[in-house]
Amino acid sequence: PCNPVRDCPQTRTVSTPKELDMDLAMLVDGSRDIQADQYQGVKEVLRTVLDQLVVSDQPSTLDTQARVALYQQSSSYSEAQAPVKQIFTFQQFQDHNQMKHSISVNLQQTGGYSRLGHALEFVIKQGLLTASRSRKNKMVLLIVGGEAEYSDRAKLDFISMMAKCHGVVLLTLTVGDHFNCTQVEELASLPTEQHIIHLGHVKQGEQEYSQRFIRTFLHILSREMNTYPSPLLRQQCERFQQQQSQGQVHVVYEAAKRPPVQRFYLTASTYTEYTETQGVEVKSKRDKEYAEPTRTLRVYEYGHVLNSGPGDSN
């Protein structure tokens, strides 16, 4: 452990909020996939995100400061329009403290199961891409606690690709161990090592790590060090947009449909063994199927970049 001398300067400095020309939509998983104590940790993470942004005091006018909207998704909400509830809009608050208060009071876990694909479609189409007085950059911060249902999978693949091809940044924060590694990687923007944060059980140490990670990410975003969409998606986006312009959206949507993905759960013993030995002991054919995704997922735990094994494409 670090034992700083008495004259050592304070290491925990208060970061200066970043000024970004950005519309940020935060989409929270309110389903039963997230435990109650983890959910409280998620709310704290969202509050620290707001502390790191200069929030516009005139969100209804054009300026170069950030606006923030908050949504929660769950099957508990009526699906007449979408399984999502808007907690506050881009133009509702002029101060980040008002937003933090709304998170504390109005953001409550509902249960049900995740409907991330349909909810993300609502956020992208009815929120980010159609918002008046929109900002230069557009970003969705996604809280993911579980695997997308089969009926939601094709929609999630389709709408995440649509968002990326429109230059929307997708930053994904995973909670717990019940999510699917492949889905998370396909959902996040590229490069994935900059756009996926694993929060575990969202304890204090994990909250502090997420704060440092997001602070660094916002700095990268402000310096325009990444290109959205990623050059690696150029050909895919050209085909996607061509099919959209020709009215062939259903072709893209149908192509995204895949067989059901089998759930897997990472046990505490498996994770402990991995962090200590930098590897996963494979005991059966079924274990082999999930060994590499597990290795890919655990890149970010507490800021330590672990060695990725063969087959890691990132």
C-alpha positions in Angstrom: 0.0 0.0 0.0 1.0 3.6 -0.6 2.2 5.4 2.6 2.9 9.0 1.5 5.3 11.1 3.7 3.8 14.0 5.6 5.1 16.5 3.1 3.6 14.7 0.1 1.1 16.9 -1.7 -2.6 15.8 -1.5 -3.2 13.2 -4.2 -6.9 13.5 -4.4 -7.4 16.8 -6.2 -10.7 18.1 -7.2 -10.9 17.9 -11.0 -12.0 20.9 -13.0 -15.3 20.3 -14.8 -14.8 19.8 -18.6 -16.5 22.2 -21.0 -17.8 20.1 -23.9 -20.1 20.9 -26.8 -22.2 17.8 -26.2 -25.6 16.3 -25.7 -25.3 13.5 -23.2 -28.1 10.9 -22.7 -27.7 8.6 -19.7 -29.7 5.3 -20.0 -30.0 3.3 -16.8 -30.9 -0.4 -16.5 -33.8 -0.4 -14.0 -34.4 -4.1 -14.3 -33.9 -6.9 -11.8 -30.6 -7.7 -13.4 -29.0 -5.1 -11.1 -29.1 -5.7 -7.3 -30.4 -3.0 -5.0 -27.1 -2.1 -3.5 -25.5 -2.0 -6.9 -28.3 0.3 -8.1 -27.5 2.8 -5.4 -23.8 2.7 -6.5 -24.9 3.4 -10.1 -26.8 6.5 -8.9 -23.6 7.8 -7.2 -21.6 7.2 -10.5 -24.2 9.2 -12.4 -23.9 12.1 -9.9 -20.1 12.1 -10.3 -20.4 12.2 -14.1 -22.4 15.5 -13.7 -19.7 16.9 -11.5 -17.2 16.5 -14.3 -19.1 18.5 -16.9 -19.8 22.2 -17.3 -23.6 22.0 -17.7 -25.2 24.7 -19.8 -27.3 27.3 -17.9 -29.1 28.0 -21.1 -30.0 24.6 -22.5 -32.8 26.0 -24.8 -30.3 28.1 -26.7 -27.3 27.3 -28.9 -24.0 27.4 -27.0 -20.9 25.2 -26.5 -21.7 23.7 -23.1 -23.1 20.3 -22.3 -26.8 19.3 -21.9 -27.8 16.1 -20.1 -30.9 13.9 -20.3 -31.6 10.9 -18.1 -33.6 7.8 -19.1 -34.4 4.4 -17.4 -35.3 1.3 -19.3 -37.2 -1.8 -18.1 -40.1 -4.0 -19.2 -42.0 -2.6 -16.2 -42.8 0.5 -18.3 -45.7 0.4 -20.8 -44.5 -0.6 -24.2 -47.2 1.4 -26.0 -44.4 3.7 -27.1 -41.2 2.2 -25.6 -40.1 0.4 -22.5 -38.3 3.6 -21.2 -39.1 6.5 -18.9 -37.5 9.9 -19.3 -36.4 11.2 -15.9 -35.4 14.6 -17.1 -34.9 16.2 -20.6 -32.1 18.1 -22.2 -33.8 21.4 -21.6 -35.3 20.8 -18.1 -32.5 21.9 -15.8 -30.0 24.7 -16.0 -27.7 23.4 -13.1 -26.0 20.1 -12.4 -27.1 20.2 -8.8 -30.8 20.1 -9.9 -30.0 17.1 -12.0 -28.2 15.4 -9.1 -31.3 16.0 -6.9 -33.5 14.5 -9.6 -31.3 11.4 -9.7 -31.6 11.0 -5.9 -35.4 11.6 -5.8 -36.9 10.5 -9.1 -34.6 7.6 -10.3 -36.0 4.5 -8.7 -35.4 0.9 -9.6 -38.5 -0.8 -11.1 -37.6 -4.4 -11.6 -38.8 -6.4 -14.6 -36.4 -7.4 -17.3 -34.1 -5.4 -19.6 -35.4 -4.0 -22.9 -32.2 -2.2 -23.9 -32.6 -2.5 -27.6 -36.0 -0.9 -27.8 -35.1 1.7 -25.1 -31.9 2.7 -26.9 -33.9 3.1 -30.1 -36.2 5.6 -28.3 -33.3 7.5 -26.9 -31.5 7.8 -30.2 -34.5 8.6 -32.5 -36.7 10.5 -30.1 -33.9 12.1 -28.1 -30.4 12.7 -29.5 -31.0 12.8 -33.2 -34.1 15.0 -33.0 -33.3 17.3 -30.1 -33.7 21.0 -30.9 -30.6 23.3 -30.4 -28.5 20.1 -30.5 -24.8 20.2 -29.6 -21.9 19.2 -31.8 -21.2 15.9 -30.0 -23.7 13.3 -29.1 -23.1 10.6 -26.6 -25.1 7.8 -24.7 -23.8 6.6 -21.4 -25.3 3.1 -21.0 -25.6 1.2 -17.7 -25.9 -2.5 -18.5 -26.7 -5.1 -15.9 -27.7 -8.1 -17.9 -27.9 -9.8 -21.2 -30.4 -8.6 -23.8 -33.4 -10.8 -24.2 -33.6 -12.7 -27.5 -36.6 -10.7 -28.7 -34.5 -7.5 -28.1 -31.2 -8.7 -29.5 -31.7 -7.8 -33.2 -33.1 -4.4 -32.3 -30.0 -3.7 -30.1 -27.6 -4.7 -32.9 -29.5 -2.6 -35.4 -29.9 0.5 -33.4 -26.4 0.5 -32.0 -25.0 0.3 -35.5 -27.3 3.1 -36.6 -26.1 5.3 -33.7 -22.5 4.7 -34.4 -22.9 5.5 -38.1 -24.5 8.8 -37.1 -21.5 9.6 -35.0 -23.1 9.0 -31.6 -20.6 7.9 -28.9 -21.6 4.8 -27.0 -19.9 4.5 -23.6 -20.9 1.3 -21.8 -20.7 0.7 -18.0 -21.4 -2.9 -16.9 -22.7 -3.8 -13.5 -22.5 -7.2 -11.8 -21.6 -10.5 -13.7 -24.8 -11.4 -15.5 -24.1 -9.6 -18.8 -22.9 -11.0 -22.1 -19.3 -10.1 -23.1 -19.9 -10.2 -26.8 -23.0 -8.0 -26.6 -21.2 -5.4 -24.5 -18.3 -5.3 -27.0 -20.6 -5.0 -30.0 -22.6 -2.3 -28.3 -19.7 0.0 -27.3 -18.0 2.4 -29.7 -14.5 1.7 -30.9 -11.8 1.4 -29.6 -13.6 -0.8 -27.0 -10.8 -0.3 -24.5 -11.8 3.3 -24.2 -15.6 2.7 -24.2 -16.2 -0.1 -21.7 -16.0 0.2 -18.0 -16.7 -2.8 -15.7 -18.1 -1.6 -12.4 -18.5 -4.9 -10.7 -20.6 -4.4 -7.6 -20.1 -0.6 -7.7 -18.5 -0.4 -4.4 -16.6 2.8 -3.4 -13.3 1.7 -5.0 -15.1 0.9 -8.3 -16.9 4.2 -8.2 -13.7 6.1 -7.7 -12.1 4.2 -10.6 -15.1 5.0 -12.9 -14.7 8.6 -12.0 -11.0 8.6 -13.1 -11.8 6.7 -16.2 -14.6 9.0 -17.3 -12.6 12.1 -16.5 -9.8 10.8 -18.8 -12.4 9.8 -21.5 -14.0 13.3 -21.4 -10.5 14.8 -21.9 -9.9 12.5 -24.9 -13.3 13.6 -26.3 -12.5 17.3 -25.8 -9.2 16.9 -27.7 -11.0 15.1 -30.6 -8.5 12.2 -30.4 -11.1 9.7 -31.7 -13.2 9.7 -34.8 -16.9 8.9 -34.7 -17.8 6.7 -36.5 -14.6 4.8 -36.2 -12.7 4.4 -39.5 -12.9 0.6 -38.9 -16.7 0.9 -39.4 -16.5 3.0 -42.6 -17.5 0.2 -45.1 -20.2 -1.1 -42.7 -21.7 2.4 -42.3 -21.6 3.1 -46.0 -23.6 -0.1 -46.7 -25.9 0.6 -43.8 -26.7 4.2 -44.9 -27.1 3.1 -48.5 -29.7 0.5 -47.5 -31.4 3.1 -45.4 -31.6 5.6 -48.3 -33.0 2.8 -50.5 -35.7 2.0 -48.0 -34.1 -1.3 -47.2 -33.9 -0.8 -43.5 -35.7 -4.2 -42.9 -32.8 -5.9 -44.7 -30.3 -4.5 -42.2 -32.6 -5.3 -39.3 -33.2 -8.9 -40.4 -29.5 -9.4 -40.9 -28.9 -8.5 -37.3 -31.1 -11.3 -36.0 -29.1 -14.1 -34.5 -29.8 -17.4 -32.6 -30.4 -17.1 -28.8 -27.2 -16.4 -26.8 -26.7 -18.8 -23.9 -26.4 -17.0 -20.5 -23.3 -17.5 -18.4 -22.4 -16.2 -15.0 -19.0 -15.4 -13.7 -18.5 -16.8 -10.2 -16.4 -15.0 -7.6 -13.9 -17.9 -7.6 -13.5 -17.7 -11.3 -12.8 -14.0 -11.2 -10.4 -14.3 -8.3 -8.4 -17.0 -10.1 -8.2 -14.9 -13.2 -6.9 -11.7 -11.5 -4.3 -13.7 -9.5 -3.0 -15.9 -12.3 -3.8 -13.8 -15.4 -5.5 -16.8 -17.0 -8.5 -19.0 -16.9 -8.3 -22.7 -16.3 -10.5 -24.4 -19.0 -12.0 -27.6 -17.7 -14.6 -28.5 -20.3 -15.8 -27.7 -23.8 -18.4 -25.4 -22.5 -15.8 -23.5 -20.5 -13.7 -23.1 -23.6 -16.6 -21.3 -25.3 -16.5 -18.5 -22.7 -12.9 -18.4 -21.6 -11.8 -15.8 -24.1 -14.8 -13.4 -23.7 -14.1 -13.5 -20.0 -10.5 -12.4 -20.5 -11.6 -9.6 -22.8 -14.1 -8.3 -20.4 -11.8 -7.9 -17.4 -9.4 -5.4 -19.0 -10.6 -2.5 -16.9 -10.9 -3.7 -13.3 -9.6 -0.9 -11.0 -7.5 0.7 -13.8 -5.1 -2.2 -14.2 -4.8 -3.3 -17.9 -4.6 -7.1 -17.8 -2.9 -9.1 -20.5 -5.3 -10.2 -23.2 -4.9 -13.7 -24.5 -4.9 -15.0 -28.0 -8.1 -14.3 -29.8 -8.6 -10.9 -28.3 -9.3 -8.7 -31.3 -8.8 -5.4 -29.5 
